[in-house]
Each structure stands twice: as structure tokens, then as C-alpha cells.
Amino acid sequence: MSSAPTVKAEGDEIVIRLPRSEAHGLMVALSECPCRAVKSNATKTIRNRLSKALGRLISR
């Protein structure tokens, strides 16, 4: 049985915990939106970095 995702602060850091089985779904949710709306490069970079980190963890 997997635990529910949690988000909490630990000092100056935010910690997100989620079951490994939900990591791929989060990667999909972080993928770039196909719409033509203006998007921030800063948030695009954050999404890409988080998605790549999740991919590395899934492959272990």
C-alpha cells in the first residue's frame, strides 16, 4: 500500500513526498502545454529540471 503525497517545509526547503508509482503521472503533468500562450522561461526551466530528476529516480 502506498502513502498519500505530502508537501511540507523543512527549514528553508520544501519537501514533496509521493509514492514512486505516481512519479510518472507527475512527469506527464509537468510536460509543456501545447497551447500558444506566453510561458515564463523560468517556470519552464523548473518544470524541466523537476521532470528530469523524476525520470532519473524512476529509472533506478
C-alpha positions as CSV (number, residue, x, y, z in Angstrom):
1,M,0.0,0.0,0.0
2,S,1.4,3.4,-0.9
3,S,1.2,6.5,1.2
4,A,-0.6,9.7,0.1
5,P,1.6,12.5,-1.3
6,T,2.7,15.2,1.2
7,V,4.2,18.6,1.0
8,K,5.9,20.2,3.9
9,A,8.6,22.7,4.9
10,E,11.9,21.5,6.4
11,G,13.9,24.6,7.3
12,D,14.4,26.7,4.1
13,E,13.4,23.8,1.8
14,I,10.1,22.5,0.6
15,V,9.8,18.7,0.6
16,I,7.4,16.9,-1.7
17,R,6.9,13.2,-1.0
18,L,4.9,11.0,-3.3
19,P,4.7,7.3,-4.0
20,R,7.1,6.1,-6.7
21,S,4.0,4.8,-8.6
22,E,2.8,8.4,-9.0
23,A,6.1,9.8,-10.3
24,H,5.4,9.2,-14.0
25,G,2.0,10.9,-13.7
26,L,3.7,14.0,-12.2
27,M,6.2,14.0,-15.1
28,V,3.3,14.0,-17.5
29,A,1.6,16.8,-15.6
30,L,4.9,18.8,-15.8
31,S,5.2,18.4,-19.6
32,E,4.9,21.5,-21.8
33,C,1.4,22.7,-22.6
34,P,0.8,22.6,-26.3
35,C,-1.2,25.9,-26.3
36,R,0.4,29.0,-27.8
37,A,0.0,31.2,-24.6
38,V,3.1,33.0,-23.4
39,K,5.1,31.0,-20.9
40,S,7.8,32.0,-18.5
41,N,11.2,30.7,-19.2
42,A,11.9,30.5,-15.5
43,T,9.0,28.2,-14.8
44,K,9.8,26.1,-17.9
45,T,13.3,25.5,-16.6
46,I,11.9,24.5,-13.2
47,R,9.4,22.0,-14.8
48,N,12.2,20.6,-17.0
49,R,14.6,20.1,-14.1
50,L,12.0,18.5,-11.9
51,S,10.8,16.2,-14.7
52,K,14.4,15.1,-15.4
53,A,15.1,14.4,-11.8
54,L,11.9,12.3,-11.5
55,G,12.9,10.4,-14.6
56,R,16.3,9.6,-13.1
57,L,14.7,8.3,-9.9
58,I,12.2,6.2,-11.8
59,S,14.9,4.5,-13.8
60,R,16.8,3.3,-10.6
